[in-house]
Amino acid sequence: MAKLNLTPEEEAKVIEILERYLPELEHETVHTDNKELRKFFMERKAFMTDLLRRLKS
């Protein structure tokens, strides 16, 4: 698996982007009637939440 080395500034920016986008993704998930799209959003949210958790640890 490839490793990505980020500077502290880059890491902070990635965290900021994830934290800003997650609420929008939640909004889109709740307001879609398309089951496949909802599944896609939920999988993306799970990935982003895990990535955010790992970046903050």
C-alpha distance matrix in Angstrom:
0.0 3.8 6.5 9.8 12.9 15.9 19.5 21.5 23.3 20.3 19.0 22.6 22.8 19.7 21.3 24.6 23.4 21.8 25.0 27.2 25.7 25.3 29.1 29.6 27.0 29.0 32.2 31.0 29.9 33.3 35.3 33.9 35.8 33.3 31.5 28.6 28.2 28.5 25.8 23.5 24.5 24.0 20.4 19.7 21.6 19.7 16.3 18.0 19.8 16.8 15.0 18.5 18.9 15.7 16.8 20.2 19.5
3.8 0.0 3.8 6.7 9.9 12.9 16.5 18.9 20.5 17.4 16.7 20.3 20.4 17.6 19.6 22.7 21.6 20.5 23.8 25.8 24.5 24.7 28.5 28.8 26.6 28.9 31.9 30.8 30.1 33.6 35.3 34.2 36.3 33.9 32.5 29.5 28.7 29.2 26.8 24.2 24.8 24.8 21.4 20.0 21.8 20.5 16.8 17.8 19.9 17.3 14.8 17.9 18.8 15.6 15.8 19.4 19.1
6.5 3.8 0.0 3.7 6.4 9.6 13.1 15.4 17.3 14.5 13.6 17.3 17.8 15.3 17.2 20.4 19.8 19.0 22.0 24.2 23.4 23.6 27.4 28.0 26.2 28.4 31.4 30.7 30.2 33.5 35.4 34.7 37.1 35.0 33.7 30.9 29.7 29.9 27.8 25.2 25.3 25.1 22.1 20.3 21.6 20.3 16.8 17.0 18.8 16.2 13.4 15.9 16.8 13.3 13.0 16.5 16.2
9.8 6.7 3.7 0.0 3.8 6.3 10.0 12.4 13.9 10.9 10.4 14.2 14.4 12.2 14.4 17.4 16.8 16.5 19.5 21.5 21.0 21.6 25.3 25.9 24.4 26.8 29.6 29.1 29.0 32.2 34.0 33.5 36.2 34.3 33.3 30.7 29.0 29.3 27.6 24.7 24.4 24.6 21.9 19.6 20.6 19.9 16.3 15.8 17.8 15.8 12.4 14.4 15.9 12.8 11.4 15.0 15.5
12.9 9.9 6.4 3.8 0.0 3.8 6.8 9.6 11.5 9.3 9.0 12.8 13.6 12.3 14.3 17.1 17.3 17.4 20.0 22.1 22.2 23.0 26.5 27.3 26.3 28.6 31.3 31.1 31.2 34.3 36.1 35.9 38.8 37.1 36.2 33.8 31.9 32.0 30.5 27.7 27.0 27.1 24.7 22.2 22.8 22.2 18.9 17.8 19.4 17.6 14.1 15.2 16.5 13.4 11.4 14.4 14.9
15.9 12.9 9.6 6.3 3.8 0.0 3.8 6.4 7.8 5.6 5.7 9.3 10.1 9.4 11.5 14.0 14.5 15.1 17.4 19.3 19.8 21.0 24.3 25.1 24.6 26.9 29.4 29.4 29.9 32.8 34.5 34.6 37.7 36.3 35.7 33.5 31.3 31.2 30.2 27.4 26.2 26.5 24.5 21.7 21.9 21.8 18.6 16.9 18.3 17.2 13.6 13.8 15.6 13.1 10.2 12.8 14.1
19.5 16.5 13.1 10.0 6.8 3.8 0.0 3.8 5.3 5.1 6.1 8.6 9.9 10.6 12.3 14.2 15.4 16.6 18.3 20.0 21.2 22.5 25.5 26.5 26.4 28.6 30.9 31.3 32.0 34.7 36.4 36.8 40.1 38.9 38.5 36.4 34.1 33.8 33.0 30.3 28.8 29.1 27.4 24.5 24.3 24.4 21.6 19.4 20.5 19.7 16.2 15.6 17.3 15.1 11.8 13.6 15.0
21.5 18.9 15.4 12.4 9.6 6.4 3.8 0.0 3.8 5.5 5.0 6.1 8.7 9.9 10.5 12.2 14.3 15.4 16.4 18.3 20.0 21.1 23.8 25.2 25.4 27.2 29.6 30.4 31.1 33.4 35.3 36.0 39.4 38.6 38.2 36.4 34.0 33.3 32.8 30.3 28.4 28.5 27.2 24.3 23.5 23.7 21.2 18.7 19.2 18.7 15.5 14.2 15.5 14.0 10.4 11.2 12.9
23.3 20.5 17.3 13.9 11.5 7.8 5.3 3.8 0.0 3.8 5.4 5.1 6.3 8.8 9.9 10.6 12.4 14.4 15.3 16.5 18.5 20.1 22.6 23.6 24.3 26.3 28.2 29.0 30.1 32.5 34.0 34.8 38.3 37.6 37.6 35.9 33.1 32.7 32.5 29.8 27.8 28.3 27.3 24.1 23.4 24.1 21.7 18.8 19.7 19.9 16.5 15.0 17.0 16.0 12.2 13.1 15.5
20.3 17.4 14.5 10.9 9.3 5.6 5.1 5.5 3.8 0.0 3.8 5.4 5.1 6.2 8.6 9.8 10.6 12.4 14.2 15.3 16.5 18.3 21.2 21.8 22.1 24.5 26.5 26.8 27.9 30.5 31.9 32.4 35.8 34.9 34.8 32.8 30.2 30.0 29.6 26.8 25.0 25.7 24.4 21.2 20.9 21.7 19.0 16.3 17.7 17.8 14.2 13.2 15.8 14.5 10.9 12.8 15.3
19.0 16.7 13.6 10.4 9.0 5.7 6.1 5.0 5.4 3.8 0.0 3.8 5.4 5.1 6.2 8.6 9.9 10.7 12.2 14.2 15.5 16.5 19.5 20.7 20.6 22.6 25.0 25.6 26.2 28.8 30.5 31.2 34.5 33.6 33.2 31.4 28.9 28.4 27.8 25.3 23.4 23.6 22.3 19.3 18.7 19.0 16.5 13.9 14.8 14.6 11.2 10.0 12.2 10.9 7.2 9.0 11.6
22.6 20.3 17.3 14.2 12.8 9.3 8.6 6.1 5.1 5.4 3.8 0.0 3.8 5.5 5.1 6.1 8.7 10.0 10.5 12.2 14.3 15.5 17.9 19.3 19.9 21.6 23.7 24.8 25.7 27.9 29.6 30.6 34.1 33.6 33.4 32.0 29.3 28.5 28.4 26.0 23.7 23.9 23.2 20.2 18.9 19.7 17.8 14.6 15.1 15.7 12.7 10.5 12.7 12.5 8.8 9.2 12.4
22.8 20.4 17.8 14.4 13.6 10.1 9.9 8.7 6.3 5.1 5.4 3.8 0.0 3.8 5.4 5.0 6.1 8.6 9.8 10.5 12.2 14.3 16.6 17.4 18.1 20.4 22.1 22.8 24.1 26.5 27.8 28.7 32.2 31.7 31.8 30.3 27.3 26.9 27.1 24.4 22.1 22.9 22.3 18.9 18.1 19.5 17.4 14.1 15.3 16.4 13.2 11.4 14.4 14.4 10.9 12.0 15.4
19.7 17.6 15.3 12.2 12.3 9.4 10.6 9.9 8.8 6.2 5.1 5.5 3.8 0.0 3.8 5.4 5.1 6.2 8.6 9.9 10.6 12.2 15.2 15.9 15.9 18.2 20.4 20.8 21.7 24.3 25.8 26.4 29.8 29.0 28.8 27.1 24.4 24.0 23.8 21.1 19.0 19.7 18.8 15.4 14.9 16.1 13.7 10.6 12.2 13.1 9.8 8.5 11.8 11.7 8.6 10.6 13.8
21.3 19.6 17.2 14.4 14.3 11.5 12.3 10.5 9.9 8.6 6.2 5.1 5.4 3.8 0.0 3.8 5.5 5.2 6.1 8.5 10.0 10.6 13.4 14.9 15.1 16.8 19.1 20.1 20.7 23.0 24.9 25.8 29.2 28.8 28.5 27.2 24.5 23.5 23.4 21.2 18.7 18.9 18.4 15.4 13.9 14.9 13.3 9.8 10.3 11.5 8.9 6.2 9.3 10.1 7.1 7.9 11.5
24.6 22.7 20.4 17.4 17.1 14.0 14.2 12.2 10.6 9.8 8.6 6.1 5.0 5.4 3.8 0.0 3.8 5.5 5.1 6.1 8.6 10.2 12.1 13.4 14.5 16.2 17.9 19.2 20.4 22.4 23.8 25.2 28.8 28.6 28.8 27.8 24.7 23.8 24.3 22.1 19.2 19.8 19.9 16.7 15.0 16.8 15.6 11.9 12.4 14.4 12.2 9.4 12.4 13.8 10.9 11.0 14.8
23.4 21.6 19.8 16.8 17.3 14.5 15.4 14.3 12.4 10.6 9.9 8.7 6.1 5.1 5.5 3.8 0.0 3.8 5.5 5.2 6.1 8.6 11.0 11.3 12.1 14.5 16.1 16.7 18.1 20.5 21.6 22.6 26.2 25.8 26.1 24.8 21.7 21.2 21.8 19.2 16.5 17.7 17.7 14.1 13.1 15.4 13.9 10.3 11.9 14.1 11.7 9.8 13.4 14.6 12.1 13.2 16.8
21.8 20.5 19.0 16.5 17.4 15.1 16.6 15.4 14.4 12.4 10.7 10.0 8.6 6.2 5.2 5.5 3.8 0.0 3.8 5.5 5.2 6.0 9.2 10.2 10.1 12.1 14.4 15.1 15.8 18.2 19.9 20.7 24.2 23.7 23.6 22.4 19.6 18.6 18.9 16.7 13.9 14.5 14.4 11.2 9.7 11.7 10.5 6.8 8.1 10.5 8.7 6.8 10.4 12.0 10.3 11.4 14.8
25.0 23.8 22.0 19.5 20.0 17.4 18.3 16.4 15.3 14.2 12.2 10.5 9.8 8.6 6.1 5.1 5.5 3.8 0.0 3.8 5.6 5.6 7.5 9.6 10.4 11.4 13.5 15.1 15.9 17.6 19.5 21.0 24.5 24.7 24.6 24.0 21.0 19.6 20.2 18.6 15.3 15.5 16.2 13.4 11.0 13.0 12.8 9.1 8.9 11.9 10.8 7.9 10.7 13.2 11.5 11.4 14.9
27.2 25.8 24.2 21.5 22.1 19.3 20.0 18.3 16.5 15.3 14.2 12.2 10.5 9.9 8.5 6.1 5.2 5.5 3.8 0.0 3.8 5.8 6.6 7.5 9.4 11.0 12.1 13.6 15.3 16.9 18.1 19.7 23.4 23.7 24.2 23.7 20.4 19.3 20.6 18.7 15.3 16.3 17.4 14.3 12.3 15.0 14.9 11.2 11.8 15.0 13.8 11.4 14.4 16.7 14.9 14.9 18.6
25.7 24.5 23.4 21.0 22.2 19.8 21.2 20.0 18.5 16.5 15.5 14.3 12.2 10.6 10.0 8.6 6.1 5.2 5.6 3.8 0.0 3.8 5.7 5.3 6.2 8.7 10.0 10.7 12.3 14.5 15.5 16.7 20.3 20.3 20.8 20.1 16.7 15.9 17.1 15.0 11.8 13.2 14.3 11.0 9.5 12.7 12.5 9.2 10.6 13.9 12.9 11.3 14.6 16.7 15.5 16.2 19.6
25.3 24.7 23.6 21.6 23.0 21.0 22.5 21.1 20.1 18.3 16.5 15.5 14.3 12.2 10.6 10.2 8.6 6.0 5.6 5.8 3.8 0.0 3.8 5.4 5.0 6.2 8.6 9.9 10.4 12.4 14.3 15.5 19.0 19.1 19.1 18.7 15.7 14.1 15.1 13.7 10.2 10.6 12.1 9.4 6.8 9.9 10.6 7.6 7.9 11.6 11.6 10.0 12.6 15.3 14.8 15.2 18.2
29.1 28.5 27.4 25.3 26.5 24.3 25.5 23.8 22.6 21.2 19.5 17.9 16.6 15.2 13.4 12.1 11.0 9.2 7.5 6.6 5.7 3.8 0.0 3.8 5.4 5.0 6.2 8.7 9.8 10.7 12.4 14.5 18.0 18.9 19.3 19.5 16.4 14.5 16.3 15.4 11.6 12.1 14.4 12.3 9.5 12.6 14.0 11.3 11.0 14.8 15.2 13.2 15.4 18.5 18.0 17.8 20.8
29.6 28.8 28.0 25.9 27.3 25.1 26.5 25.2 23.6 21.8 20.7 19.3 17.4 15.9 14.9 13.4 11.3 10.2 9.6 7.5 5.3 5.4 3.8 0.0 3.8 5.4 5.0 6.2 8.6 10.0 10.6 12.4 16.1 16.8 17.8 17.9 14.4 13.2 15.4 14.1 10.5 12.1 14.4 12.0 10.2 13.8 14.9 12.3 13.1 16.8 16.7 15.3 18.0 20.7 20.0 20.3 23.5
27.0 26.6 26.2 24.4 26.3 24.6 26.4 25.4 24.3 22.1 20.6 19.9 18.1 15.9 15.1 14.5 12.1 10.1 10.4 9.4 6.2 5.0 5.4 3.8 0.0 3.8 5.4 5.1 6.1 8.7 9.9 10.7 14.3 14.4 14.9 14.6 11.3 10.0 11.8 10.5 6.8 8.5 10.7 8.5 7.0 10.7 11.9 10.0 11.1 14.5 14.9 14.2 16.7 19.2 19.1 19.8 22.7
29.0 28.9 28.4 26.8 28.6 26.9 28.6 27.2 26.3 24.5 22.6 21.6 20.4 18.2 16.8 16.2 14.5 12.1 11.4 11.0 8.7 6.2 5.0 5.4 3.8 0.0 3.8 5.5 5.0 6.2 8.6 10.3 13.5 14.4 14.4 15.1 12.3 9.8 11.8 11.7 7.9 8.2 11.3 10.2 7.6 10.7 13.0 11.5 11.3 14.9 16.0 15.1 16.9 19.8 20.1 20.3 22.9
32.2 31.9 31.4 29.6 31.3 29.4 30.9 29.6 28.2 26.5 25.0 23.7 22.1 20.4 19.1 17.9 16.1 14.4 13.5 12.1 10.0 8.6 6.2 5.0 5.4 3.8 0.0 3.8 5.4 5.3 6.2 8.8 12.3 13.8 14.8 15.8 12.7 10.7 13.6 13.5 9.9 11.1 14.3 13.1 11.1 14.4 16.5 14.8 15.0 18.6 19.5 18.3 20.4 23.3 23.3 23.4 26.2
31.0 30.8 30.7 29.1 31.1 29.4 31.3 30.4 29.0 26.8 25.6 24.8 22.8 20.8 20.1 19.2 16.7 15.1 15.1 13.6 10.7 9.9 8.7 6.2 5.1 5.5 3.8 0.0 3.8 5.5 5.2 6.2 9.9 10.8 12.1 12.8 9.4 8.1 11.3 10.8 7.7 9.9 12.9 11.6 10.8 14.2 15.9 14.7 15.7 19.0 19.7 19.2 21.5 24.0 24.1 24.8 27.5
29.9 30.1 30.2 29.0 31.2 29.9 32.0 31.1 30.1 27.9 26.2 25.7 24.1 21.7 20.7 20.4 18.1 15.8 15.9 15.3 12.3 10.4 9.8 8.6 6.1 5.0 5.4 3.8 0.0 3.8 5.6 5.7 8.7 9.4 9.6 10.6 7.9 5.3 8.3 8.8 5.8 6.9 10.4 10.2 9.2 12.0 14.3 13.9 14.4 17.4 18.8 18.6 20.4 23.0 23.7 24.4 26.7
33.3 33.6 33.5 32.2 34.3 32.8 34.7 33.4 32.5 30.5 28.8 27.9 26.5 24.3 23.0 22.4 20.5 18.2 17.6 16.9 14.5 12.4 10.7 10.0 8.7 6.2 5.3 5.5 3.8 0.0 3.8 5.9 8.3 10.4 10.8 12.9 10.7 7.8 10.9 12.2 9.5 9.8 13.5 13.7 12.1 14.6 17.4 16.8 16.7 19.8 21.5 21.0 22.4 25.3 26.1 26.3 28.6
35.3 35.3 35.4 34.0 36.1 34.5 36.4 35.3 34.0 31.9 30.5 29.6 27.8 25.8 24.9 23.8 21.6 19.9 19.5 18.1 15.5 14.3 12.4 10.6 9.9 8.6 6.2 5.2 5.6 3.8 0.0 3.8 6.6 9.2 11.0 13.0 10.5 8.8 12.5 13.4 11.0 12.3 15.8 15.6 14.6 17.5 19.8 19.1 19.5 22.8 24.0 23.5 25.4 28.1 28.5 29.0 31.5
33.9 34.2 34.7 33.5 35.9 34.6 36.8 36.0 34.8 32.4 31.2 30.6 28.7 26.4 25.8 25.2 22.6 20.7 21.0 19.7 16.7 15.5 14.5 12.4 10.7 10.3 8.8 6.2 5.7 5.9 3.8 0.0 3.8 5.5 7.7 9.6 7.3 6.4 10.2 11.0 9.6 11.4 14.4 14.6 14.5 17.2 19.2 19.1 20.0 22.8 24.0 24.1 26.1 28.5 29.1 29.9 32.3
35.8 36.3 37.1 36.2 38.8 37.7 40.1 39.4 38.3 35.8 34.5 34.1 32.2 29.8 29.2 28.8 26.2 24.2 24.5 23.4 20.3 19.0 18.0 16.1 14.3 13.5 12.3 9.9 8.7 8.3 6.6 3.8 0.0 3.8 6.2 9.0 8.1 7.5 10.7 12.4 11.9 13.2 16.1 16.9 17.1 19.3 21.5 21.9 22.7 25.3 26.7 27.1 28.8 31.1 32.0 32.9 35.1
33.3 33.9 35.0 34.3 37.1 36.3 38.9 38.6 37.6 34.9 33.6 33.6 31.7 29.0 28.8 28.6 25.8 23.7 24.7 23.7 20.3 19.1 18.9 16.8 14.4 14.4 13.8 10.8 9.4 10.4 9.2 5.5 3.8 0.0 3.8 5.6 5.3 6.1 8.7 9.9 10.5 12.2 14.3 15.3 16.3 18.3 20.0 20.9 22.1 24.3 25.6 26.5 28.3 30.2 31.2 32.5 34.5
31.5 32.5 33.7 33.3 36.2 35.7 38.5 38.2 37.6 34.8 33.2 33.4 31.8 28.8 28.5 28.8 26.1 23.6 24.6 24.2 20.8 19.1 19.3 17.8 14.9 14.4 14.8 12.1 9.6 10.8 11.0 7.7 6.2 3.8 0.0 3.8 5.5 5.0 6.1 8.6 9.8 10.4 12.3 14.1 15.1 16.4 18.4 19.8 20.7 22.5 24.2 25.4 26.7 28.6 30.0 31.3 33.0
28.6 29.5 30.9 30.7 33.8 33.5 36.4 36.4 35.9 32.8 31.4 32.0 30.3 27.1 27.2 27.8 24.8 22.4 24.0 23.7 20.1 18.7 19.5 17.9 14.6 15.1 15.8 12.8 10.6 12.9 13.0 9.6 9.0 5.6 3.8 0.0 3.8 5.4 5.1 6.2 8.7 9.8 10.6 12.3 14.1 15.4 16.6 18.3 19.8 21.3 22.6 24.2 25.7 27.2 28.5 30.2 31.9
28.2 28.7 29.7 29.0 31.9 31.3 34.1 34.0 33.1 30.2 28.9 29.3 27.3 24.4 24.5 24.7 21.7 19.6 21.0 20.4 16.7 15.7 16.4 14.4 11.3 12.3 12.7 9.4 7.9 10.7 10.5 7.3 8.1 5.3 5.5 3.8 0.0 3.8 5.4 5.0 6.2 8.6 9.9 10.5 12.1 14.2 15.3 16.3 18.0 19.9 20.9 22.1 24.1 25.7 26.6 28.3 30.2
28.5 29.2 29.9 29.3 32.0 31.2 33.8 33.3 32.7 30.0 28.4 28.5 26.9 24.0 23.5 23.8 21.2 18.6 19.6 19.3 15.9 14.1 14.5 13.2 10.0 9.8 10.7 8.1 5.3 7.8 8.8 6.4 7.5 6.1 5.0 5.4 3.8 0.0 3.8 5.4 5.0 6.1 8.6 9.8 10.3 12.2 14.2 15.1 16.1 18.3 19.8 20.6 22.2 24.2 25.4 26.6 28.5
25.8 26.8 27.8 27.6 30.5 30.2 33.0 32.8 32.5 29.6 27.8 28.4 27.1 23.8 23.4 24.3 21.8 18.9 20.2 20.6 17.1 15.1 16.3 15.4 11.8 11.8 13.6 11.3 8.3 10.9 12.5 10.2 10.7 8.7 6.1 5.1 5.4 3.8 0.0 3.8 5.5 5.1 6.2 8.5 9.8 10.6 12.4 14.2 15.2 16.6 18.3 19.8 21.0 22.7 24.3 25.7 27.2
23.5 24.2 25.2 24.7 27.7 27.4 30.3 30.3 29.8 26.8 25.3 26.0 24.4 21.1 21.2 22.1 19.2 16.7 18.6 18.7 15.0 13.7 15.4 14.1 10.5 11.7 13.5 10.8 8.8 12.2 13.4 11.0 12.4 9.9 8.6 6.2 5.0 5.4 3.8 0.0 3.8 5.5 5.2 6.1 8.6 10.0 10.7 12.2 14.1 15.5 16.5 18.2 20.0 21.2 22.4 24.3 26.0
24.5 24.8 25.3 24.4 27.0 26.2 28.8 28.4 27.8 25.0 23.4 23.7 22.1 19.0 18.7 19.2 16.5 13.9 15.3 15.3 11.8 10.2 11.6 10.5 6.8 7.9 9.9 7.7 5.8 9.5 11.0 9.6 11.9 10.5 9.8 8.7 6.2 5.0 5.5 3.8 0.0 3.8 5.5 5.1 6.0 8.6 9.8 10.3 11.9 14.1 15.1 16.0 18.0 19.8 20.7 22.2 24.2
24.0 24.8 25.1 24.6 27.1 26.5 29.1 28.5 28.3 25.7 23.6 23.9 22.9 19.7 18.9 19.8 17.7 14.5 15.5 16.3 13.2 10.6 12.1 12.1 8.5 8.2 11.1 9.9 6.9 9.8 12.3 11.4 13.2 12.2 10.4 9.8 8.6 6.1 5.1 5.5 3.8 0.0 3.8 5.4 5.0 6.2 8.6 9.8 10.3 12.2 14.1 15.1 16.3 18.3 19.8 21.0 22.6
20.4 21.4 22.1 21.9 24.7 24.5 27.4 27.2 27.3 24.4 22.3 23.2 22.3 18.8 18.4 19.9 17.7 14.4 16.2 17.4 14.3 12.1 14.4 14.4 10.7 11.3 14.3 12.9 10.4 13.5 15.8 14.4 16.1 14.3 12.3 10.6 9.9 8.6 6.2 5.2 5.5 3.8 0.0 3.8 5.4 5.1 6.3 8.6 9.9 10.7 12.3 14.2 15.4 16.7 18.4 20.1 21.4
19.7 20.0 20.3 19.6 22.2 21.7 24.5 24.3 24.1 21.2 19.3 20.2 18.9 15.4 15.4 16.7 14.1 11.2 13.4 14.3 11.0 9.4 12.3 12.0 8.5 10.2 13.1 11.6 10.2 13.7 15.6 14.6 16.9 15.3 14.1 12.3 10.5 9.8 8.5 6.1 5.1 5.4 3.8 0.0 3.8 5.4 5.1 6.1 8.5 9.9 10.5 12.1 14.1 15.3 16.3 18.2 20.1
21.6 21.8 21.6 20.6 22.8 21.9 24.3 23.5 23.4 20.9 18.7 18.9 18.1 14.9 13.9 15.0 13.1 9.7 11.0 12.3 9.5 6.8 9.5 10.2 7.0 7.6 11.1 10.8 9.2 12.1 14.6 14.5 17.1 16.3 15.1 14.1 12.1 10.3 9.8 8.6 6.0 5.0 5.4 3.8 0.0 3.8 5.4 5.1 5.9 8.5 9.7 10.3 12.0 14.1 15.1 16.3 18.3
19.7 20.5 20.3 19.9 22.2 21.8 24.4 23.7 24.1 21.7 19.0 19.7 19.5 16.1 14.9 16.8 15.4 11.7 13.0 15.0 12.7 9.9 12.6 13.8 10.7 10.7 14.4 14.2 12.0 14.6 17.5 17.2 19.3 18.3 16.4 15.4 14.2 12.2 10.6 10.0 8.6 6.2 5.1 5.4 3.8 0.0 3.8 5.5 5.2 6.1 8.5 9.9 10.5 12.3 14.2 15.4 16.7
16.3 16.8 16.8 16.3 18.9 18.6 21.6 21.2 21.7 19.0 16.5 17.8 17.4 13.7 13.3 15.6 13.9 10.5 12.8 14.9 12.5 10.6 14.0 14.9 11.9 13.0 16.5 15.9 14.3 17.4 19.8 19.2 21.5 20.0 18.4 16.6 15.3 14.2 12.4 10.7 9.8 8.6 6.3 5.1 5.4 3.8 0.0 3.8 5.5 5.2 6.1 8.6 9.9 10.6 12.2 14.3 15.5
18.0 17.8 17.0 15.8 17.8 16.9 19.4 18.7 18.8 16.3 13.9 14.6 14.1 10.6 9.8 11.9 10.3 6.8 9.1 11.2 9.2 7.6 11.3 12.3 10.0 11.5 14.8 14.7 13.9 16.8 19.1 19.1 21.9 20.9 19.8 18.3 16.3 15.1 14.2 12.2 10.3 9.8 8.6 6.1 5.1 5.5 3.8 0.0 3.8 5.4 5.0 6.0 8.5 9.8 10.4 12.2 14.3
19.8 19.9 18.8 17.8 19.4 18.3 20.5 19.2 19.7 17.7 14.8 15.1 15.3 12.2 10.3 12.4 11.9 8.1 8.9 11.8 10.6 7.9 11.0 13.1 11.1 11.3 15.0 15.7 14.4 16.7 19.5 20.0 22.7 22.1 20.7 19.8 18.0 16.1 15.2 14.1 11.9 10.3 9.9 8.5 5.9 5.2 5.5 3.8 0.0 3.8 5.5 5.1 6.2 8.7 9.9 10.6 12.4
16.8 17.3 16.2 15.8 17.6 17.2 19.7 18.7 19.9 17.8 14.6 15.7 16.4 13.1 11.5 14.4 14.1 10.5 11.9 15.0 13.9 11.6 14.8 16.8 14.5 14.9 18.6 19.0 17.4 19.8 22.8 22.8 25.3 24.3 22.5 21.3 19.9 18.3 16.6 15.5 14.1 12.2 10.7 9.9 8.5 6.1 5.2 5.4 3.8 0.0 3.8 5.4 5.0 6.2 8.6 9.9 10.7
15.0 14.8 13.4 12.4 14.1 13.6 16.2 15.5 16.5 14.2 11.2 12.7 13.2 9.8 8.9 12.2 11.7 8.7 10.8 13.8 12.9 11.6 15.2 16.7 14.9 16.0 19.5 19.7 18.8 21.5 24.0 24.0 26.7 25.6 24.2 22.6 20.9 19.8 18.3 16.5 15.1 14.1 12.3 10.5 9.7 8.5 6.1 5.0 5.5 3.8 0.0 3.8 5.4 5.1 6.1 8.6 10.0
18.5 17.9 15.9 14.4 15.2 13.8 15.6 14.2 15.0 13.2 10.0 10.5 11.4 8.5 6.2 9.4 9.8 6.8 7.9 11.4 11.3 10.0 13.2 15.3 14.2 15.1 18.3 19.2 18.6 21.0 23.5 24.1 27.1 26.5 25.4 24.2 22.1 20.6 19.8 18.2 16.0 15.1 14.2 12.1 10.3 9.9 8.6 6.0 5.1 5.4 3.8 0.0 3.8 5.4 5.1 6.2 8.7
18.9 18.8 16.8 15.9 16.5 15.6 17.3 15.5 17.0 15.8 12.2 12.7 14.4 11.8 9.3 12.4 13.4 10.4 10.7 14.4 14.6 12.6 15.4 18.0 16.7 16.9 20.4 21.5 20.4 22.4 25.4 26.1 28.8 28.3 26.7 25.7 24.1 22.2 21.0 20.0 18.0 16.3 15.4 14.1 12.0 10.5 9.9 8.5 6.2 5.0 5.4 3.8 0.0 3.8 5.5 5.2 6.3
15.7 15.6 13.3 12.8 13.4 13.1 15.1 14.0 16.0 14.5 10.9 12.5 14.4 11.7 10.1 13.8 14.6 12.0 13.2 16.7 16.7 15.3 18.5 20.7 19.2 19.8 23.3 24.0 23.0 25.3 28.1 28.5 31.1 30.2 28.6 27.2 25.7 24.2 22.7 21.2 19.8 18.3 16.7 15.3 14.1 12.3 10.6 9.8 8.7 6.2 5.1 5.4 3.8 0.0 3.8 5.4 5.2
16.8 15.8 13.0 11.4 11.4 10.2 11.8 10.4 12.2 10.9 7.2 8.8 10.9 8.6 7.1 10.9 12.1 10.3 11.5 14.9 15.5 14.8 18.0 20.0 19.1 20.1 23.3 24.1 23.7 26.1 28.5 29.1 32.0 31.2 30.0 28.5 26.6 25.4 24.3 22.4 20.7 19.8 18.4 16.3 15.1 14.2 12.2 10.4 9.9 8.6 6.1 5.1 5.5 3.8 0.0 3.8 5.6
20.2 19.4 16.5 15.0 14.4 12.8 13.6 11.2 13.1 12.8 9.0 9.2 12.0 10.6 7.9 11.0 13.2 11.4 11.4 14.9 16.2 15.2 17.8 20.3 19.8 20.3 23.4 24.8 24.4 26.3 29.0 29.9 32.9 32.5 31.3 30.2 28.3 26.6 25.7 24.3 22.2 21.0 20.1 18.2 16.3 15.4 14.3 12.2 10.6 9.9 8.6 6.2 5.2 5.4 3.8 0.0 3.8
19.5 19.1 16.2 15.5 14.9 14.1 15.0 12.9 15.5 15.3 11.6 12.4 15.4 13.8 11.5 14.8 16.8 14.8 14.9 18.6 19.6 18.2 20.8 23.5 22.7 22.9 26.2 27.5 26.7 28.6 31.5 32.3 35.1 34.5 33.0 31.9 30.2 28.5 27.2 26.0 24.2 22.6 21.4 20.1 18.3 16.7 15.5 14.3 12.4 10.7 10.0 8.7 6.3 5.2 5.6 3.8 0.0
